[in-house]
Amino acid sequence: MDKKKKGESIDHLLPTTNEEEMKKMMKKLDKDQAYREHKCWRQYITVVISVCFVFFQFYATLTGHITAQVLRASHLAFVQLLAFLLFPPSKKSPKNTLPWYDVALGLIGAACWLYIVINFQMYAHGSTNTLVSRTGNYTTVDVIIGVIGILILFESCRRIVGLPIMIIAATFVLYAFTGKYLPGFLHHRGYSLQRVVCHLFYNTEGIMGVPIGACSTFIFLFILFGALLDKTGIGQFFIDLCNAIAGGASGGPAKVAVLSSALLGTVSGSSVSNTVGSGSFTIPMMKKLGYKSSFAGAVEAAASTGGQLMPPIMGAAAFLMAESLGMPYINIVKAAIIPALLYFTGIFITVHLEAKKLGLKGLPREQLPKVGPLLLKSYMIIPLIVIIVFLCMGKTAVFAALMGILSCLAVGIGISVSDLAHGNKPTFGSKDIIQVMCTGARNIISVAIACGMAGIIIGIVTLTGLGLKLGAGLVSLAHGKLFLTLVFTMLASIILGMGAPTTANYLITSTITAAAIIQLNVEPLAAHMFAFYFGIIADVTPPVALAAIAGAAIAKAKPMKTAVNATKLAIGAFIIPYMFVYNSKMLMINASFTSIMSIIITALIGMFGISVALEGYGFSFTGFLHDSKSSKGLILTFDIIERLLFATAGLLCIVPETKSDVIGILMMAVLVFVQIARKRRQGKKH
């Protein structure tokens, strides 16, 4: 290395795109980032509404004086108003104008939900002519307002969340009207327009059900917390820390992507946003180091998607799962640890093997952040520690999120005080707090709308009894065989999970598909985790693969090739759920410490075997005759055989059974010995 290169900073490996270009990319790739950036007086309108929204949420949370229906309806009123003020009808629509019809749609949408708020307030003051008093005997006006409110919700979903979840919800609504004409287990007696609309719009079993209930309380707070993390620089601290730890290893930037996405993804609640956010840093670094474009984009997409599976927060799905199953939050976290560990280990090993195969080195140490100065900034992880500690103490998600926000504010203010003491401009001030409020209010829109659509699906399921029918239908289709039922459930969960944010994803998949597995006497937690895993992995699975497409756009690679590579990297997510369904000890259910450690060790060995099978490289290239280029024609068959043997050994190790573990480890030992011996022979020849 010459002196010039030696003295270079890490900057030569960073993306050349500026902040403005990254914003444009975010808006192009992520629908909920394609918002209008108002100027002049229009900007102040959205800022005021956003700040009022945040203050209302804090008031409702801190006082507890607002009833559930009023809180949820008010939450939706704010969301609908901001949705049409901030998001244009299509990508081609101008971003610097605000058409009168969007203002009208926003006001009408908000008014529909405020209709519920006003009626509940009248009921609280003793009025006899309210929605509550005429439950089951709704008027024509009630029905009309319900229809308008639902239609406007569908339009906002089309604009912001996307077509997949909208089409799924519309199909369920259509089923409520047409089920009486369908044969077999799908048949029901049929429901009138009034019954369907009022069930979905006014009841807490429809749009204002559990999803919006969660969204209007702790999910909103966690999204605000995520905005604060970004603004105070804590997110960048995580990236710097990962760079310091893994940046110098073989294929360092790819390993940094895996580690940073695991840390940031658990809070973000969006695979796409996480891919674009951290990928703008990691993907160009991977490419410049020597990774192929499609592989670089795939690494970030697979890792960012896996962040949603990472405890302790799991994109807020952990709290919903605890609530749905009626079990302590800490049980969910414990159950998610081993699967998440195996998932990221699989990606990490594959990335490492790819780097070794290509001969890629890490970044020079002098170009990486120093560990010492970073350790002096370790106070930045206090907010996450605070949340985890309070959750483990048994406090509610709302309380933990509030404490996390307060600690994050304290860290931000502390940094600003330190800046002032050193004569520098404060990095976190009152303007930043306003920006955090606006960001939090804007980011909740897509989640709230998706939760509203999830409420429609759940509402139709409860109205028609479809959940049990669908479960029974899947079991019947599989002839009562568990494995076939799992396969059908996997496919259904992937379809249902397309384009849905993490929280809505879990609610939809658990409601519709998990019931089928539970009917076969599978542990409910394992069934819910199974459905959730495959719903999340839809973000990297073709044909939709939103996270992979985002990674491909940054890497300037072919989207489908990137999606295929991301699916390969995320192979653990396709294997591990089957394993914990068949043996719930992998979820730490009724498992001793010894058995847990045994499962972890053998499963990690198994992930190594599977990674070697996928990469075609371990300690040397696979293929028993891989000695020279001239034998390339003979290598193919033997390469496949060796890969299959590694895959078989890996699967046997992952299966949490003693016999399979022993056989798998013995097979792996022989295969590794062969690989090492071959490498030594090749070294001697050279």
GUNULUM-687190 format. One record per residue: residue in one letter; z, x, y of N, C-alpha, C in turn. Coordinates in steps of 0.05 Angstrom, whole numbers, plus 5000, padded with zeros to 4 digits. Example, Ala and Ser with C-alpha at 12.3 -4.5 7.8 and 13.67 -1.06 7.14 Angstrom:
<pts>
A515652644886515652464910515652644934S514252574955514352734979515752585001
</pts>
This chain:
<pts>
M500050174976500050005000500050185025D498150135044498150295068500250205088K500550365110502650315129502350055143K499949985149499449735162500349495146K499649495120500449275103503449275098K504549515096507449535091508949415114G507949445138509449345161508849065168E506948945153506248665159508648475153S508848265168510848065162509747855144I511347675136510547455119508447275132D508247295159506447125174503547135165H502647355154499847375145499347205121L501447115108501146935085501546645091L502346585116502946315123500346155129P500545895129498145735135497245785164T494645765167493445815193493445555210T493945335197493945075212496345055230N495944945254498144905272499444635267E501544585282503144335278501444085282E499544095301497843865307496043815283E494944025271493143995248494643885224M497143975221498743875199499443575202K499843495227500343215233497943045225K495543145232493043005225492742975195M493443195180493243185151495242985140M497642985150499642785141498642505145K497542455168496542185174494242105155K492642305148490342255130491242195101L493242345092494042335064496242135058D497942085077500341915073500141675091K499741445080499341205096501641145115D504141195106506341135124506741345146Q504941555147504941745168502641705188A500941505181498541455198499241255220Y501341315235502341125256501141195283R501240995300500341045328502341205343E501441385359503241535377502741435405H504241235413503841095438504441285462K503041235483503541375508504441175530C505341285552506141125575508240915567W507940675578509940465574510140365546R507940375530508040285502509940465486Q510040725492511840905478514740815481Y515440735505518240655511519040405496I517140225493517639975478518440035450T516840195436517440265408520040425406V520540605425523040765425525440585428V525340395447527540215452528140045427I525939935415526239765391527439935368S526440175365527440355343530440425347V531240485371534040545377535740305372C534840075382536339825377536639765347F534539825332534539785303536739965290V536840215298538740405287541640315294F542040245319544740155328545539895314F543639715310544339475295545139535266Q543739725253544439805226547239925225F547840095244550440225245552640015250Y552139825268554039615273554639455248A552439375235552739215210554239365189T553739625186554939785165557939835172L558539895196561239975204563139745206T562139515215563839285220564039095195G561839065181561838885158562038595166H561438535192561738255202559238085197I557038215189554538075186554138005156T553537745151553137665123550637785111A550437795085548237925071545537815080Q545337545080542737415087541837485115V543837475134543137535162542337825165L543838005152543138295154540338345143R539738235120537138285107534838165123A535237925133533137795149532737945175S534938025188534738185213533338445208H534038575186532738835178529738795176L528938585162526038525159524738455185A526138325203525038255229524338505245F526138695246525638955259523339095246V523339095219521239245204518439125210Q518238865209515638735214514638775242L516438765261515638815289514639095293L516139295283515339575286512839635269A512539505247510239555229507639515243F507439295258504839225271504539365298L506839445310506639595335505839885330L506539985307506140275301503740325283F502940145266500940195246498340035251P496040165254493540015259492539885234P490539705236489539565212488139745192S486939965200485540135181485540425192K484640605175484440885183482540935206K480440765207478340805228479240685255S481340515255482140395280483240605299P482740565325483840765344486940775344K488041015347490941055346492241045374N490541015395491641025422491540765436T491040545421491040275433492940095418L493639875430495339675418494039405422P492339305403491039055406492938815407W492138605421493838375425494538245398Y492638255379493138125353495338265337D495638525340497738675327500438605339V500438575366502938485379503638205369A501638025367502137755358503137755329L501837905312502737925284505638025281G506238225297508938335297511038135306L510437995327512337795338512637555319I510337465308510437235289512037325263G511337555253512737655229515737675234A516537785257519437805264520637525267A519137345280520137075285520736925259C519036965238519436835212522136905200W522837165202525437245191527737175209L527237175236529337085254529936785251Y528036635241528436355235530736325215I530836505195533036505176535636575189V535536785207537936875221539136655238I537436515253538336305271539536075255N538235995233539335785217542035845205F542336095196544936185185547136195207Q546336265231548236265253549135985260M547135795259547835515264549735405243Y549235485218550935405196553735505200A553935755210556535875215558135725237H556635595255557935445276558235155270G557835075245558434805236556134615237S553634705242551334525243550734425215T549834175213549234055187546234065180N544634135200541734135196540834435194T541534565173540834845169539534895142L538535135138537335205112539335175089V541735255094543835245074544334955065S544434775084545034495078542734355064R540334455068538034315055536734495033T538334665021537434824998536534644976G534134694966533034524945531434284955N531634234982530234014994529034115021Y527434325019526334455043524234275056T524034295083522134145098519434275098T517434125109514734235111514734485130V516334465151516534695170517534945156D519634905139520735135124518535265107V517035095093514935195075512735345091I511935235114509835355130510735635140I513235645150514335895160514536105137G515336005114515536185090512836295082V510736125082508036215076507036425095I507436375121506536565142508036825139G510636815135512237055132511337225108I510737095085509837235061507037365066L505237215078502537315083502637555102I504337545122504537765141505738005127L507637965109508738175093506638315076F504838155064502638265048500738435066E500238335090498438485108499738755116S502238755122503639005129503739195105C503939085081503839245056501039375053R498939225058496239335057495839565076R496939535100496539745120498139995114I500639965105502540185105503040295077V503440125058504240215031501740265014G499740085016497340125001496739884983L494339894971493339664955494739634928P495339854913496339824886498739634884I500839684899503239504897502639224908M500839204928500138944938498738784917I496838904903495338764881497238674859I499138854852501038784831502738544839A503738544864505338324874503738064875A501238084885499537854886498937734859T498637904839498237814811500637654801F503037754808505437604799505637334813V504937324839505037064853502936874840L500636974835498536814822499436714795Y500936884781502036804754503936564757A505436554778507336334782505836064784F503436064794501835814797500135754772T499235964758497335934737498435954709G501036024707502236074681502135844662K502035594673501935354656499235334641Y497235494650494635484637494335714617L496235904616496036144599497236094572P496136224551497136184524499436374517G500636334494502636514483505136554500F506236794499508736844512508536844543L506136844553505736834582505936544594H505936344577505936064585508635984598H508435844620510835704631510035434643R511935284651511335004659509834974686G509735194701508335184727510235104750Y509635194774511335144797509635074821S510834904838509434804862509535024884L507834984904507835164927510535184940Q511734954945514434944957516435104941R516535064915518435204898518035504899V515535594897515035884897515636004924V514635884945515035994972517936014979C519335794975522235784983523935964966H523235994940524636174923524236464932L521836534940521336804949522336864976F522136674995522736735023525636685031Y526836485020529536405030531836485011N531236524986533336594967533936894966T536236964957536937254953535937354926E534337194912533037284887530137364892G529237334917526437394923526237644941I524837604964524437824982527037934993M528937754998531637835008533537904986G532437994963534138054940535338334941V535838434917537138694914535638924928P532938934925531539164938532039174968I531738954982532138955011535038985018G536838885001539638925004540339225004A539139364985539639654984538339795008C535939715015534439835037535839805064S537139575068538439515093541239645096T542039775074544739905075544440205071F544840295046544940585041542240725042I540040585035537440725036536740795064F537240605083536740665111538340905121L540840915113542541135121541541405109F540641405084539641645072537041735085I535341555093532941625107533541745134L535441635148536441745173537542025168F539042055147540142315139537942525135G535842445121533542615116532242705142A531942515161530842585188532542785202L535142755200537042945212536843215200L536643225173536343485159533943635170D531743495174529343625184529743725212K530943565229531143625257533143855263T535243865247537244075251536444345239G534144345225533144595213534344655185I535744465174536944505148534844515126G532744355129530544355110529144635110Q528744755133527545025134529345225122F532045185125533945365113533645375083F533245145071532745125042530345285033I528145265049525645415043526145715045D527545795067528146075070529846185048L531846025040533646105018532046144992C530345954986528645974962526846214963N525746274987524046514990525646764985A528146774995529847004991530447044961I530846824947531546834918529246904900A526946764904524746784885522146894897G522046934923519447024935518447294925G520247464917519447734908518747744878A519247534863518647534835515647494830S514647534806511847494799511047204806G508947184822508046914831510146784849G511446944865513746854881513346594897P511146564912510846314928510746064911A509646084887509645844869512445774860K514045974855516845924847518445824871V517845914895519045814919518445514922A515945444916515045154918516644984898V517145094874518644944854521544904863L522745114872525645104880526044934905S524444984925524744834951524244534947S522244474931521544184927523744044911A524944194893527244074878529544014896L530044184916532244144935531643924955L529143934966528443744988527543474977G526343464954525243224943527243014936T529643104928531742914919532642734943V532342834967533142684991530842535003S528342645002526142535017525342255008G525342194982524541924973521541884973S519942094977517042064978515842324967S514342294945513042524933510842624951V509442444964507142524981508142675005S510142565019511242695043512342975036N513742985014514843245006512643444999T510443354987508243524980506943635005V506443465024505143555049507043725066G509643645067511543785084512044075075S512944105050513344375040510744515031G508844355023506244465014504744605036S505044515061503744655083504544945085F506845005074507945285074507245425048T507745295026507545435000504745454989I503045254993500445254981498645474992P498445515019496845745029497946015019M500546035016501746285006500846334977M500846124960500046144933497146224931K495446104947492546164946492046454954K493346544975492946824985494047024965L495846944949496947124929495147154905G493346944900491446964878491346724860Y493046524865492946284849490446124856K489245994836486945814842487845574859S486045474875486645254894487745014879S486444934857487344694843490044734830F490644984822493245034810495445044831A494845154855496745174877497544894886G495544724890496044444898497644294877A497044354851498344214829501344294827V501944544832504644644830506444494850E505444474875507044334896507244034890A505043914880505143624874507143564852A506943724830508743684807511643724815A512143934830514943994838516043784857S514343704877515243494896515743234883T514043164863514542914848517142934832G517543164820520043204805522543184822G522243234848524543204866525842934865Q524142724859525142454858526842414833L526542594813528142574788530642744789M531042884811533143084813535642964824P537842984809540442894820541343094841P543043014860544842774857543742514870I541542534885540642294900538242154888M536342314877533942204864532542004882G532142084907530741914926532141644929A534841634927536541394929536441214905A534741284885534541124861537141134844A538641354846541041384831543041164837F543241094862545140884870544240604860L541640564862540540304852541040284822M540640504807540940504779543840444771A545740564786548540514782549240224786E548040114808548539834814547339644794S544939704785543539534766544939524739L545939764730547139784704550139734704G551239704729554139654731555839874720M555040124726556540354717557040544740P559040724737559640914759557341094766Y557041154791554841324800554841594786I557241704781557441974769556141974741N556141754727554941734701551841764703I550741654724547841684729547141974734V548642104751548242384758548342554733K550442514717550742674692548342634674A547442384671545242324653542642454663A542342484689539842584700539642894700I541943034695541943324699540143464679I540543414653539043564632536043504634P535143244635532343194638531043324662A532443324686531343454710531243754706L533343864694533344154689530944234671L530444084650528244144632525544114646Y525343904663522843854678522144094695F524044184712523444404730523244674716T524744694694524444944678521644964667G520544744657517844744646515844824667I516044724692514244804713514645094720F517145174722517845454730516645654710I517045594684516045774663512945784664T511645554667508745544667507645704691V508945674714508145824738508446124733H510746204720511246484714509046594695L508446444675506446534655503746554668E503046374685500446384699500346634716A502546704730502646944747502347194729K503647194707503447424688500647454677K499447224670496747224659494747334679L495047264705493247344726494047614738G496347714730497247974742498147944771L499347714778500147674806502947784811K503247924833505848034840507147844861G509647894866511147744886510647864914L511847744934511647854961513548094964P512648294980514448524985517048434997R519248564989521848494998522148505028E520748695040521048725070519848495085Q518148335070516848105083518347845078L520647855064522147625057524647595073P525647355077528247325091530447475076K532247595091534447735079536647545070V537747605047539847425035542347425053G543147665063545547685079545647495103P543647515121543647335144543547035136L542146985114542046705104544846605095L546246785082548946705073550746645097L550346775119551846715143551246435154K548946325145548146055153548745845132S550345925112550845745089552245495098Y553345485123554645245133552545015134M549945085133547944875135547844695111I548944775088548944605065551344425064I553044445084555544275085554843975083P552743875097552243585095551643495066L550043645051549543575023552043585006I553643795011556143824996558043585001V558143505027559843285035559043025020I556342975019555342735005556142744975I555642974963556142994934559142964928V560843094944563743084940564742794942F563942654963564842374966563742184944L561342234936560242074914561742124888C562342374883563842444859566742344860M567742304884570442194888570441884883G568141774879567941484874567541314899K566941444921566341294946563541164944T563140964960560640824959558440994971A555940924964553641074975553441055005V554240815016554240775045556240965058F558640985048560641155059559741455058A558741535034557841805031555541875050A553641685054551441735072552441755101L554341585109555441605136556841875140M558341965121559742225123557642445124G555442425109553342615109552042635137I551542395149550342385176552242515196L554742455195556742565214556842875211S556942965186557043255181554543395190C552243255187549643365196549543385226L550643185240550843185269552643415278A554843445264556743665270555443935268V553843975246552444225243550444275265G548944055272546944075294548244145321I550444015327551844065352553044355352G554144435328555244705326553044915331I550644875321548445055325547745075355S547644835368547044825396549144965413V551644935406553845065421553545375418S552845455393552445745388550045845405D547945685407545645765423546445805452L548045615463548845625491550645875495A552345925476554146165478552646425479H550246425466548646665466546446665488G546646465506544846445529542046335522N541846205499539246095490539145795495K536745685494536345395496537345255471P538945045474539944895451537744795433T538044835407535944745388536344445380F538544335387539044055380540643915402G539243725416540443585438540143285437S540743155459540542865460537742755455K535742905465532942825460532342835430D533443025416532943055387534242815373I536542725382537942505369536142245372I534942205396533141985400530742005381Q529642245378527342285360528142235331V530542315323531542255296531641955291M532741805311532841515309530141395306C528241485322525441385320524241455293T524641695284523541785258524741615236G527441585236528741425216527741145215A527541015239526540745240523640715230R522040915237519240915228519040965198N520641145187520441215159521440995141I523240825151524340605135522240385131I520240375148518340145148516940125121S515840345112514340335086516240275063V518640385064520540335042521340045042A521939935066522839655068520639465058I518139515066515939345058515539365028A515639605017515439634988517739494974C520139504985522339364973521939064975G520738974997520138694999518138594978M516138764973514138704952515438714924A517338904921518838914896520438654892G521538554915523038304914521338074905I518838074914516937864905516537874875I516038114865515638144836518138054821I520438154829522938084816523437784818G522837664841523237384845521537214826I519037294822517337154803518337194774V519337424768520437484742522837304736T524637274755526937104751526236814751L524236734766523436454767522136364741T520436534730518836464707520136554680G522136734683523236854658521337054646L519537164662517437344652518637604641G520937704651522037954642522537954613L523937754603524537744574522037684558K520237524570517737464556516037704553L515837864575514238104574515338314555G518038334555519438514537518838434508A519138174503518638074476515638114468G513838074488511038114483510338404476L511438594491510938874485512038944457V514438844451515538894424513838774402S512838534407511138394388508538544385L507338634407504838784407505139044391A507539164392508139414378509139354350H509239104342510239024316513039114310G514639124332517439194329517939494326K515839654327516139944324516940074350L519040224350520140344374518140524388F516940704372515040894384512740764399L511540564386509340424398510240274423T512640154422513740014445514140214468L515040454462515440654483512740734495V510640754479507940824489506940604508F507240354499506340134516507940114542T510540164540512240164563511540394582M510940624571510040854587507540784603L505540664590503040594604503540384626A505140184619505839974639507240094663S509140274658510740394680509040564698I507140714686505340874702503640704720I502640474710501040294725502640164748L505040064741506739934760507840124782G508040384775509040584793507040694813M504540624810502440734827502740654856G503140854873503240804901505840694912A507840664895510440554904512440774911P513840744933516040934940518140934918T519841134917521641184895523440934889T524740824909526540604905525240364894A522940284907521440054897520340104869N519640354865518540434838520640384816Y523040464821525140424801525640124796L525839974818526539694816524339534801I521839604806519639464792519539544763T519539794757519239884729521639804712S524039824723526439754708526539454702T525539294721525639004718523638904697I521339024697519138924680519039064653T519239324652518739474627521239554611A523439604625525839704611526839494591A526539244597527539024580526439044551A523939134549522639154523524039354505I524739584517526139794502528939714495I530339584514533039494509533239304485Q531139134482531038944460531139074433L530339334432530339484407532939654404N535039554417537739674415537839964425V536240024445536340284458538440274480E539840484484541840504505540640424532P541840224547540640124572540040344592L541840544595541440754614538940924606A538640974580536241114570533740954575A533840694572531540524577530740524606H532640504624532140514653531040784661M532140994651531241264657528341304647F527741204624525141224612523041094631A523540844638521740694656521440844683F523640934694523641074720522041324719Y522341484698520941734695517841694696F516941494681514041454680512941314705G514641154718513841044744513441254765I515341454765515141674784512741854778I512341914753510242104745507441994751A507241734758504641624767503541774791D505341904807504442054831502742294824V502842394800501142624792499142554770T499342304759497642224737495042094747P492742194738490242054746490241774736P488841584749486941634771488041624799V490541504803491541484831492641744840A494741854828495842124832496042194862L497442034877497542074906498642354914A500742444901501842704908499842934901A498442904879496443104871494143114891I493242874900491142864920491942994946A494542954954495643074978495643384975G496443474952496443764946493643874946A491743724935488943814934487743834962A488443644980487443655007488343905022I490943975019491944215032490744465020A490344474993489244704979486244714981K484944494992482044474992480844504964A482044354946481244354918480144074910K478944064886478043814876480443634868P480643384878482943224873483543174843M481443104827481943044799482743294783K481543514790482243764776485143834783T485943794808488743844816490643654801A489743404799491443204785491843274755V489643374743489843454714491743684711N491543884730493344114729496244024734A496643844753499343744759500543594735T498843444721499743304697500543504676K499043724673499643934654502344064661L502744114687505244244696507644054691A507143794694509243594692509543494663I508543644644508543554616511343474606G513343614617516043554609516843264614A515743144635516342864642515042674622F513142764607511842594586513242634559I514742834556516042894530519042824530I520442914551523342884553524242594550P523042394564524042124561524042024532Y522042094516522042014488524442134474M525042384481527342514467529942384474F530442314499533042204505533341904497V531041774492531141504481532041524451Y530941714437531541744409534341874404N535242024424537942144422539142154450S540941964455542041934482544042154490K544642344470546342574477545042744499M542442734501541042884522541742784549L542742534551543642414576546642434578M547842604562550742654561552342394555I551142224539552441974530553742034503N556442004502557942054478557342334466A557242534483556642804474558842994482S559643174464561643374469560443604485F562143774496561244004512559444184495T560344234470558844404452556044304447S555844044441553243924435551443924460I552643884484551143894509549944174513M551544374510550644654513548444724493S548844624468546844674447544144534455I544344294464541944144473540444294495I541944384515540744524538539344784529I540744944513539645204504537145164488T537244994467534944954450532644814464A533344634483531144504498529744694517L531244884528529945084546528145264530I528945334506527245484488524745324481G525145064477522844884471520944864494M521944854519520144844542518545094545F519645324537518145574537515845554518G516345454494514245424474511945244483I512645024495510644834505509044964528S510445104545509045244568507045454558V507845604538506045804526503645664514A504045434500501845284488499945184510L500945104532499245004554497745224568E499045454572497945674587496145854570G496645864544495246044527496046334532Y498546364541499546634547502646624546G503746824532506646854531507347134540F507547314521507847594526505147734526S503247604513500447684513498847424510F496147454511494447224507494747114478T494646844476494746734449492146784435G492146764409489846824393490447064375F490547024349491347234331489447464330L486947424339484847634339484147714367H485947674386485347734414485748034419D483848194409484048484412481748594430S479648454431477348554447475648324456K474048364476472248164486470148094465S469548284448467448234428468248024408S470847994404471847794384472247524397K471247494421471747244436470846994420G468547024405467546794390469446714368L470946894358472846844336475546754347I476046804372478646754384479246454386L477146294392477546014398479245874378T478445884352479945744331482745844329F483046104329485746214326487446164350D486246154373487746094398488845814396I487245624387488245344384490445334364I490145474342492345464322494945574333E494845804347497245924357498545744379R496845614395497845434415499245194402L498045084381499144854367501844934354L501945174344504445264332506645294353F506045404376507945424398508845144407A506944954409507544684418509344544397T508744584372510344464351513244574351A513444844353516044974354517644874379G516244844401517544754426518544464423L516944294412517844014408520143994389L520144154368522344154348524944244362C524744434380527144534395528144324414I526344174427527143974447528543734433V527543654410528843434395531743514390P533643354400536543424397537643374370E536543504349537543484322537843764311T539943814295540544084284538344194267K537344034248535244124230532644204245S531844034263529444094279529844334297D532244364308532844594325532544864309V533644864285533645104268530745184261I529244984252526445024244524845124269G525244984292523845054316524445344325I526945414325527745684334526645904316L526645854289525546044271522446074275M521045854279518245864285517746014311M519345954331519046084357519546384355A521546464339522146744336519846904324V518646784304516346914290513946934310L513446714324511146714343511546914366V514046934376514647124398514347404387F515347454363515047724351512147804349V510447614340507547664338506347734365Q507147584386506247624413507047904423I509547974420510548234430509148464415A508948434388507548644372504648684381R503248454386500548474395500348614423K502248554440502248674467502648974465R504349064447504849354443502349494431R501049364412498649474401496449504422Q496149304439494249314460494949534480G497549564486498449774504497850054494K498150094468497550354456494550414457K492850214453489950244454489050334481H490350214501489550284529490750544538
</pts>
